Amino acid sequence: MQRLKLARQLGSPFKEIIYVMDEPSQGLHPADVSHIVELLRTLADHSNTVITVEHDRLAMERADLIVDMGPGAGKHGGRILQIGSPAEIKLGETPTSRLLAGHEFTPLPTRRRKLGRPIQVVGARLNNLTGIDVTFYANVLNCVTGVSGSGKSSLIKEFLHQHPSAVIIDQSPMGSSSRSIVATYVDAYDRMRAEFADEAHCSPSLLAFNSSGACPVCGGLGYLQMDMHFLGDVREACESCGGSRFSPEALSYRYRNRTIADILDMSIEDAAGFFQDHDVRNRLSLLQKTGLGYLRVGQPLSDMSGGERQRLRIVERLSKKGQTYVLDEPTRGLHAADIGTLMRVLASLIEVGNTLVVVEHDLDVIKCADHIVDLGPRGGTNGGRIMASGRPEEIVEHPDSLTGRALWQVLQAAGGAGSQ
């Protein structure tokens, strides 16, 4: 959709327009990224201003000016670290500087995992798929690659149809209710309330914003919603509780000089060191392990980004074994430094006996795959065929594979390939 809108603008006679884009390289194969970057350059060359949010290294290298934010996420971010040309940013000490300088946040594996039992997809014909038979393997990282429109999503739908027990871990919304928060999703809030109540000598139900502790005015929502008829609804913070969601009685109790509203406003990393309950600490540490330690304990799930939702779903699955998980571009919206963290988490899923089938364009993920199924050669009616399959070291041997060409450069830069 974004590229369709971009194509329309390229034919526009207007100039002096400011275009703002959120990750235009998102969801694109490396072979397509250079093309989209050139289109953005064309817009800029026609006396327009182009502002993009980006994580892709090639896109950053072709920029005229970079505004580097950080240094971390959440409360650890929000500051401008440096502004300058790619060459100037490259000389800095930030994660973006290290990326532009060629640092590998995700190292090449020293060895590939042993392939488990075959998992077959037979006669896949959905959309542009040409009746292909595909083999994935259990207990390893399987990657489905190919340019946009090559049939990756269609193959995944066929996989799920033929293997209905597989579980999708995607970035879709987790429910629109503002009463669903991070702490409840990971089953930590009940034990947090129990510890608080035990120390403060009150009822745990008084510490719940959907129970007896709810603000009597807003009912524990923290805001009042006004129907503006044709203009849509408007939300205003509740003046009675100040947006805290709790009644005055609930806020009168303290645990280590903090109210329950203070607890919900804490970051995951701070809360992990605050509570004594072993189970609470374990559950919150899993969030930190996936790079979500900056989230607030009481952050509504409806306020989270797609990437955050997907990583939260991964946390939920870290304690389960023997499952097959399907992930559609889990690196979407992630900086290279965050991708390194994600890969360690995905490795943890495999180590406890799970199987991963991942649709990906990011070469840091693809190079770590144990088995790749590369579709192509192009998109639409020119796709839907298997261009290559096997280890990354085998994919690069196929001259017609665009993934193989891009992967060859990555493996060469990393000093070769992992052992078979």
N, C-alpha and C positions, 0 to 999 in steps of 0.2 A: 504493500500500500504506500509506503514511504517513497519507494523508488518510482511508483506511478505518479505521485504528486510531483516528484522531482523532475520527471520527464516533461510534465506539463509546464513547469516553470522555465525549463531550458528553452522552450519555444515562446516565452513571454517577451514582449517588447519593452517591459518596464525595467528601469534601472534605479539605482540608489535604494534598493530594497534590502532589509535586514532579514535573513533567513536563520531560524534557530532550529536545530535538529538534535534529537536525542539518539546518539549512537547509530548513525546511518550505516555503519559497517556490521551492525548486529545481525546475526543469522546468515552472514555471507561467507562463502568459501574463500580461501585466500586468493584464488584466481579471480574472484569478482571484486575483491576489496580495492585493488588498484584501479579498476574501472570506475567504481563509484567515487573514489577520491579525485580522479581526473574530472568527473562531472562537477564535483564541488569546486574544483579549481576553475572550471569554465564559468560557473556562476560568478565567482569572485572576479574573474578577468573582465566580466561585463559590468563593472562598476557597482557590484553588489557587495554586501557584507555577509559572510557566512560564519555563524557561531555554532559549533558542534560540541556535544559532550561525547568524549571518546575514550576508549581503552586500547584500541588497536595501535600497535607500534607503527605500522606503515602510514596510517592516517596522521599520526602525530608527527612523523618525520616530514610529511609533506605540508604541514601547517606553516603559516607565516609567524604566528604568535601562539604561545601556549600559556595558559593560566593554570598553574599547578596547585591543587587544593589538598589540605590534609592537616596534620601529618597522618592521622588515623581516621577512624569512622566514628560517628555519633559524637559524644562529648569530646572525643580526642581529635576531632576535625573542625571544619568550618573556618579555617584560616587560609589565606593566600600565602603559600610557601615561596613561590617564585614566579616571575613573569618574564618571558623572553622568547627568543627564537629556539628551535629545536637544538641547535648547536650550543646555545647558552644553557638551556635546561639540562642538557647532557652532562654538564660539568658539575651539577649539584650533587646533593647527598640524599635526595628523596627517593622513594620507590620508583617514581616516574623517571627520574634521572638515571637510576640503575637500569631500568628497562631500555631506555634509549641508548645507554652505553653498552648494551649487549648482555647484561646479567641474566642468567637463567634461574628464574624463581622455581621452576619445576625441572629438576635434573632428569636426564635420561636414565631409565632403570638399568641397573648393572646386569640384570637377567630378567627374562620373561617367565611368567608363571606357566606351569604345566597345564595344558588344556584338559578340561574335564570331559564329561560325556557330551556327545553331540546333541544339539537342540535344533531340529529341522523346521524350516518353513518350506512347504511344498507347493509348487504351481502358483506362485503369487502373481495375480493379474490385476490388482486394483489400480485404477487410473492408468498411468503410463507404464506400469510394470509389465514385462513381456513374458509372463508365465515362468518366472525364474524360481529355481530351487536354491535356498540359502541355508548354510550351516553356521550356527553359533555354537558356543561351548560353555559348559557350566563352570562355575567357580573361578571365572576370570573376568577381565574387563574387555567386553566386545564393543567396537566402535562402528557405527554406520556413517560413512562419509560420502561426499559428492557435492557438486555445485548445486545452487538453488534450483529447485524444480526437477532434480534428477530422480526423485522417487523415494527419498529417505522416509518421509512421513507415511507414505503409502505402505512401505515395507513394514514399518512399525505397527501400523493398523492391522496388517495381515498377521504379524507376529502375535499380537494380542488376541486376534480372532482365533488363531490356531493353538494358542497357549493362554487360555483365559485366567489361569491362576497367577499370571504375572501381574505385578503391581506398578502402576505409573507414579513416578515422583516428579511432578511438574511444577510450574510456577503459577497455576491458576489460583484464583481467590479461595480463601479458606472459610468463607462465610462473611457476611456483611455485618454481623452483630458486633457492636462496640463492647459488649459484655465479655466477648472472648478475648483473652489476653495471653501474652506469652507464657506467664507462669502457670495458667490453667491448662494450656495446651500440652505442656511437658509434665503435667501432674505434680507440680511442685507447690502450688499455692495452698492446698489443704494443710500440708505439713508445715509450711511457713506460718500459717495462721495459728496452728496448734502450738508451735513453739512460742510465738508472740503472746498468745492468750495465757499460756502457762506461766510465763514470766510476768505478765501484766495483771494477772488474776482477773480475767474477764472471760466471757463466752466467745468461742471461735466464731459463732454465727454473727456476732457484733462486728467482726472484722471482714465481713463479706458485703460488697456493695450491691449484691442482688438478694440480700437477706435482711435481717433486722438492723444491720449497720448502715443501710442505704439512706442517703439524704432524703428527707421527707418531701422536699420540693421537686427535685428532678428524678426521684426514684432510683438513684444510683447511676444515672447516665453521665452526670457531670455537665450536662448542657440542657438547654430548653430548645425545642424545635418549633419554629413558627411556620405555618403554612402560608406561603405568599401566592397561592393560587397559580396563575400562569407563569410566574417568575421562578418557581421552584422553592423548595424548603430552605429556610435559613436557620443555622444553629448559633446560639449564643451561650457562652459559659454561664453556668448557674451561679447567680449572685449569692445564694444562701451558703453553698459549700465551696465556692470559689473554683469549681471544676474538679474538686478532690473526690467527689462521688459519695462521701461519707457524712453521716449525721454528726452533730456536735458531740454526742455521747461517745461515739466510736473514736472520734479524734481526741478525746480527753485521755485516752490510755496511751502509754508509751512503753516501748521496749528499747532499752539502751538509748534513751533520749530521742527516739524516733516514733512518730505516729505511723499508723498503717498506711496513710497517704504518702508519707515519706518513703516507706518501704517500696510502694508501687512505683515511685519516681526514681528509685535507685537503678543503676545499670546492673546487668547480669553479673559482670565481673565483681562489682562492689558487693552485691548480695551474696555471691558465692563465698566471700570471706566474712560476711556478717553473721550468717546463720550457723548454728552448731549441728543441726540435724544432718547426719551423714548422707541420707538419701537425697535431701535437698541439695547438698553440695555436689553430689554425683550428677544429678540431673542438670544443674546449672553449669557444671564443668563441661558437659557434653555440648552445650550451646557455645561455650568459649572455644571448644575444640574446632567447631565449624566456623569460627571467626565472627560469631554473633554476640560476643561479650559486651558490645556497646549498646545493645538494645535495652530498653527499660523493662523492668519486671512487669509493669502494668501496661505496656504498650499494646493497644488493640491490634488484633490480627488484620483488621481491615485497613490499617495505616501502613502496612508493610509492603515493600517492593516485591516484585516477582522472584528475584533471586533470594531474598530473605525468606520468603515463604517456602521455596524449594529446599533451602538448607534446613529450615525448621522441620520439614517433613523427613529429611534425612536423619536428623537427630532422633525423631520418633522411631526410626527403623534400626538404629544402631544396636539395640538389644535383641533383635530378632535374627534367626539363623535359617538357612536353607531356602531362602526366598529368591525369586527372580525379579529384579527391579529394572524398569525402563525409564530412562531420563532423556528428555528432549532439550538439548543445549543447556546443560547446567552451568556453563561459564557465562551465559548471557548476563550482561551488566556487571561483570567482574573485572577488576584490574588484574594484571599478571601476578601481582603479589598475592591476591586473594585466590587465584586459581591454584597456586601452590598449596595453600591451605586446604582447598576443596579436594585436591587430588589425594592428600593424606587421609582425608575423611572417607573418600571412596575406597581407598585401599583398606581401611578398617572394615568397611562393609564386606569386602571380599574375604578378608582374613578370617572372619567368623563364619564363613561358609555360604555366602550369598553370591549370586550371579548378576552382573551388570550388563545391560545393553544400552549404549549411550549414542544418541545422535549428536554429532559434533562437527564444528568447523575449526575449532581452535587447535593449533598444531601442538601446543603443550600437552593437551589431552591425548591427541591422536598418537603422538610419539610414545606415550606410555601404555598404549593398548597392547593386549596380548593377542587379539585377533581383530582384523579389520575387514569389513565388507564395503568396498568402494563402488558406488553406483555412478552411471553416466552414460555416454561421455558428456552430454550437456543436459539442458532442462527440457521439460515438456515432451513432445514426441521424439526428441533426440536423446532422451534419457531412458531410464527404466531397465537398464541392462547392468550386469555385473562386470565392471571393468577389471577388478582385481580383488583377491581375498587372501588373507594370510597375515603373517607377522609384518610389522612396519618395514623390516628389512627386506621382505619379499615384495611389498607393495611398490617400493621404489624401483624394482626391476621391470615394471610395466611401463613402457614409454608413452602409452596412450592415456595413462591415468594422470589427471591434473593434480589429484591429491598426492600421487607418487612424486611428481616433480617438486611440489612444495615441500613434501616430507624429506626428500633427498637433501635439500639445502639445510634443513634443521638437523638431520642426523650427521651431516658433514660438519656443521658448526659445533655439534656436541662431541665431536671426536670419534665418530663411528657409531656402531650399533651394539645394543645389548646382545648377549649370547643367546643362542636358540635354546 
